């Protein structure tokens, strides 16, 4: 049976990388979603993701696969951050990266600006605008809040390929199926302005922001990405279940705006159902494929139990470390190849079916959705 050819990848949701030299503990800390130090006697390298890093990354730096973590870190220091980053991103072989610019640093260091990231990665780079980051610095009069939010989002998104919400982190995904009343928005804006600027956490303002983003996306022809599923300890996991969005999805359906569910795990089956049930819903596994390590093929299979093949997208959600780009790409290629090889061997699909599916998920679906 000939091997599956997984083509160049379009990473439809990711972040930039750190250019600075990183201490070993800082680098290891970026191999977990936790922002806490590891428990005594534990290391982020001793995880499914850590195994994946040691499997895929050492050969890019001239070491054998599965080199011990200490040897890998020493080789990385020997090459220097710039050369290690260049090699790791080249090995990921990404065609296009859609970069969420809402995060500006990792491990205490700034992320590369988009132009520099494009240069070092060799990929075509486009921006995804994070909604909450756009409005958190606004300070209009309370009565002007609705118009100011709309104008700020329209301006920020004018050159982007998508916008993204991290509502799941702020108030959860149980969004009411109707827009907040203007008087409620004005009252909440007044309370926020009196309290001073800062992180946007008021549910009324967050829900108004999401509905406003829907209007802006409809006008500009952009998809709306939403974080769902696991993340750092700032998240309350059960409030990030994408099925909580069902009422909003129904109410948003007439707008025609594509809603893209990111990451999803451990609720990826719920996301697959939403993608099957609602024409405007798309989904991915994002960093899940990296974090589950040897289980990547199995989790991809669980997503594809229900998700239409034209609705599943590839992304790494890589952040800070170039290793996460390579691991995300390699895990996806290997996992999807293993899954589809099993389907072919079982007679579930032909070689042509498998190749078409791989091309769709790797790049074709993203090119169509984001009009690349």
C-alpha positions in Angstrom: 0.0 0.0 0.0 1.7 3.3 -1.1 2.3 5.8 1.7 -0.1 8.7 2.1 1.2 12.0 0.8 0.2 14.7 3.3 0.9 18.0 1.4 2.2 21.3 2.6 0.2 22.6 5.6 -1.9 25.7 6.2 -1.7 26.4 10.0 -4.9 28.2 10.4 -4.3 29.2 14.1 -1.0 29.8 15.7 1.1 32.4 17.6 4.6 33.8 17.0 7.8 32.5 18.6 10.4 33.8 21.1 13.7 34.8 19.5 15.7 35.0 22.8 17.9 32.4 24.4 15.8 30.6 27.0 16.9 29.0 30.2 16.2 25.3 30.3 13.5 25.6 32.9 11.8 28.4 30.9 11.8 26.3 27.7 10.5 23.3 29.5 7.7 25.4 31.1 6.5 26.2 27.6 5.8 22.5 27.1 2.8 22.7 29.3 -0.4 24.8 29.4 0.2 25.4 33.1 1.8 28.6 34.3 2.9 27.0 37.6 6.3 25.4 38.3 6.2 21.6 38.0 5.7 19.4 41.0 8.9 18.2 42.8 10.5 15.4 40.8 8.4 16.1 37.7 9.4 17.6 34.3 7.3 18.8 31.4 9.6 16.5 29.2 8.1 13.5 31.1 4.7 13.8 29.2 3.2 12.7 26.0 4.1 16.1 24.5 7.7 15.8 25.9 8.0 12.4 24.2 6.8 14.0 20.9 9.4 16.8 21.2 12.1 14.2 21.7 10.8 12.2 18.8 10.5 14.9 16.1 12.8 17.8 17.1 16.3 16.3 17.7 16.9 15.3 14.0 16.3 18.9 13.0 19.2 19.9 15.2 21.5 17.1 14.1 20.7 14.6 16.9 19.1 11.2 16.8 15.4 10.9 17.5 14.6 10.4 21.1 17.8 12.0 22.3 17.7 12.6 26.1 16.2 16.0 27.0 19.5 17.1 28.5 21.4 16.4 25.3 18.7 18.1 23.3 18.8 21.3 25.4 22.7 21.3 25.2 22.6 21.1 21.4 20.0 23.8 21.3 22.3 26.1 23.3 25.2 25.2 21.2 23.4 26.2 18.0 21.9 29.3 19.5 18.3 30.3 19.6 18.3 31.9 16.1 19.7 28.9 14.3 17.6 26.4 16.3 14.5 28.4 15.5 15.4 28.5 11.8 16.0 24.8 11.6 12.9 23.7 13.6 10.6 26.0 11.6 12.1 24.8 8.3 11.5 21.2 9.3 7.8 21.9 10.0 7.5 22.8 6.3 4.4 25.1 6.7 3.1 26.8 3.7 0.9 29.5 5.4 0.5 30.6 9.0 -2.6 32.5 10.3 -1.2 34.1 13.4 -3.2 35.3 16.4 -1.5 38.6 17.5 -3.3 38.8 20.8 -0.3 37.4 22.7 2.8 39.5 22.8 5.2 37.5 25.0 6.2 34.0 26.3 8.4 33.0 29.1 9.1 36.6 29.9 10.4 37.4 26.4 8.7 39.2 23.5 7.4 37.3 20.4 8.7 38.0 17.0 6.6 40.6 15.0 4.8 39.1 12.0 7.3 40.3 9.4 10.2 38.7 11.3 8.3 35.6 11.9 7.5 35.3 8.2 11.1 35.7 7.4 12.4 33.1 9.8 9.6 30.6 9.1 9.6 30.9 5.3 5.8 30.7 5.5 3.2 33.2 4.2 1.8 34.9 7.3 -1.5 36.5 7.8 -3.0 38.1 10.9 -5.9 36.9 13.1 -7.2 39.7 15.4 -8.0 38.9 19.0 -11.3 40.6 19.9 -10.6 41.2 23.6 -7.2 42.7 23.0 -8.8 45.3 20.6 -11.3 46.7 23.1 -9.5 46.5 26.4 -7.8 49.8 25.9 -11.0 51.7 24.9 -12.2 54.5 27.1 -15.1 56.2 25.4 -18.1 57.6 27.3 -20.3 54.8 28.4 -23.1 55.8 26.0 -20.6 55.6 23.1 -19.3 52.2 24.0 -21.3 50.2 21.4 -20.3 52.5 18.5 -16.7 52.6 19.7 -16.4 48.8 19.9 -17.8 48.4 16.5 -15.5 51.0 15.0 -12.4 49.6 16.7 -13.2 46.0 15.6 -13.9 47.1 12.0 -10.6 49.0 11.9 -8.5 46.2 13.4 -10.0 43.5 11.3 -9.8 45.3 8.0 -6.5 43.6 7.0 -7.0 40.3 8.8 -8.2 36.9 7.7 -10.2 36.2 10.8 -11.0 37.4 14.3 -10.8 35.3 17.5 -12.5 35.3 20.9 -11.1 34.0 24.2 -14.5 34.3 25.8 -14.1 30.8 27.2 -11.4 32.2 29.5 -13.4 35.2 30.6 -16.9 34.2 31.3 -17.4 30.8 29.6 -19.1 29.7 26.4 -22.8 29.8 27.6 -23.6 32.8 25.4 -27.3 33.8 25.5 -29.0 33.4 22.1 -30.0 37.1 22.0 -28.0 40.3 22.0 -27.6 42.2 25.2 -29.9 45.2 25.4 -28.2 48.6 24.7 -29.1 49.9 28.2 -27.4 46.9 29.8 -24.2 47.4 27.7 -24.1 51.1 28.5 -24.5 50.4 32.2 -21.8 47.7 32.2 -19.5 50.0 30.2 -20.0 52.7 32.8 -19.1 50.4 35.6 -16.0 49.2 33.7 -14.9 52.8 33.0 -15.3 53.8 36.7 -13.3 50.8 37.8 -10.5 51.6 35.4 -9.0 49.8 32.4 -8.0 46.2 32.6 -9.0 42.7 31.6 -12.4 42.5 30.1 -14.4 40.1 32.2 -18.0 41.5 32.4 -20.3 39.0 30.7 -22.6 41.7 29.3 -19.6 43.4 27.6 -18.1 40.2 26.4 -21.4 39.0 24.9 -21.9 42.4 23.3 -18.4 42.1 21.9 -19.1 38.7 20.4 -22.3 39.9 18.7 -20.6 43.0 17.4 -17.8 40.8 16.0 -20.4 38.8 14.3 -21.7 41.9 12.6 -18.2 43.0 11.6 -17.3 39.6 10.3 -20.5 39.5 8.2 -19.6 42.9 6.7 -16.0 41.9 5.9 -16.6 38.3 5.0 -14.4 36.9 7.8 -14.6 33.8 10.0 -14.9 34.1 13.8 -12.6 31.8 15.7 -13.5 30.7 19.3 -11.2 29.1 21.9 -12.9 26.0 23.3 -11.6 23.1 25.4 -8.5 23.0 27.5 -6.0 25.7 28.2 -4.0 27.2 31.0 -5.2 27.3 34.7 -7.0 30.6 34.0 -9.6 28.5 32.3 -12.5 26.7 34.1 -12.7 23.6 31.8 -16.4 22.7 32.0 -17.3 26.3 30.9 -15.2 25.8 27.7 -17.3 22.9 26.4 -18.3 24.0 22.8 -21.7 22.5 23.1 -22.5 25.4 25.5 -22.4 27.6 22.3 -25.4 25.8 20.7 -27.9 28.6 21.4 -25.5 31.2 20.1 -24.8 29.1 17.0 -28.5 28.8 16.2 -29.0 32.5 16.6 -25.9 33.4 14.6 -26.8 31.1 11.7 -28.7 33.7 9.6 -25.5 35.9 9.6 -23.7 33.3 7.5 -20.5 33.9 9.4 -18.3 30.8 9.8 -17.7 29.9 13.4 -14.4 28.0 13.9 -14.1 26.0 17.1 -10.4 25.8 18.2 -8.7 23.0 20.1 -11.9 21.4 21.6 -10.3 18.6 23.6 -11.6 16.9 25.7 -14.9 18.0 24.0 -13.8 17.2 20.5 -16.7 14.9 19.9 -19.1 17.7 20.9 -17.3 19.9 18.4 -17.6 17.3 15.7 -21.4 17.1 16.3 -21.7 20.9 16.0 -19.7 20.9 12.8 -22.0 18.2 11.4 -25.3 19.8 12.6 -24.7 23.4 11.6 -23.4 24.4 8.2 -21.5 27.4 9.4 -19.5 25.6 12.2 -15.9 24.4 11.5 -13.5 22.8 13.9 -9.9 21.8 14.5 -7.8 19.9 17.1 -5.1 22.5 17.4 -2.5 21.8 20.0 -4.4 18.7 21.0 -2.5 16.7 18.4 0.8 17.7 20.0 -0.3 17.2 23.6 -1.7 13.8 23.2 1.5 12.4 21.7 1.2 8.8 20.6 -2.6 9.1 20.8 -2.8 11.7 18.0 -4.2 9.3 15.4 -6.9 8.0 17.8 -8.1 11.5 18.7 -8.2 12.5 15.1 -10.3 9.4 14.5 -12.7 10.4 17.3 -13.1 13.9 15.7 -13.7 12.4 12.3 -16.4 10.1 13.6 -18.9 13.0 13.1 -17.1 16.0 11.7 -17.5 16.4 7.9 -14.2 16.1 6.1 -14.7 19.5 4.7 -15.1 21.1 8.1 -11.9 19.9 9.9 -8.9 22.2 9.8 -5.2 21.8 10.7 -3.5 24.0 13.2 -0.6 23.8 15.7 -1.7 26.6 18.1 2.1 26.8 18.5 3.2 29.5 21.0 6.6 30.7 22.0 8.6 27.6 21.0 9.5 26.7 17.4 9.5 23.1 18.7 5.7 23.3 18.9 5.4 24.1 15.2 7.5 21.1 14.2 5.8 18.8 16.7 2.3 20.0 15.7 3.0 19.5 12.0 4.8 16.1 12.4 2.2 14.7 14.8 -0.6 15.8 12.4 1.1 14.3 9.3 2.0 11.1 11.1 -1.4 10.8 13.0 -3.5 11.4 9.9 -1.4 9.1 7.8 -1.7 6.3 10.4 -5.4 6.8 10.7 -6.1 6.7 7.0 -3.7 3.8 6.4 -5.9 1.9 8.9 -9.0 2.9 7.0 -7.6 1.8 3.7 -6.4 -1.5 5.1 -9.8 -2.1 6.5 -11.5 -1.3 3.2 -13.3 1.8 4.7 -12.0 4.0 1.9 -9.9 3.9 -1.3 -6.4 5.4 -1.7 -8.0 8.2 -3.7 -10.5 8.9 -0.9 -7.7 9.0 1.7 -5.6 11.4 -0.4 -8.5 13.7 -1.0 -9.3 13.8 2.7 -5.7 14.5 3.6 -5.5 17.4 1.2 -8.7 18.9 2.4 -7.8 18.9 6.1 -4.1 19.8 5.6 -4.7 22.9 3.5 -7.7 22.9 1.2 -10.4 23.6 3.8 -8.4 26.5 5.3 -7.8 28.0 1.8 -11.5 27.9 1.0 -12.6 29.1 4.4 -10.2 32.0 4.7 -10.1 32.8 1.0 -6.3 32.4 0.8 
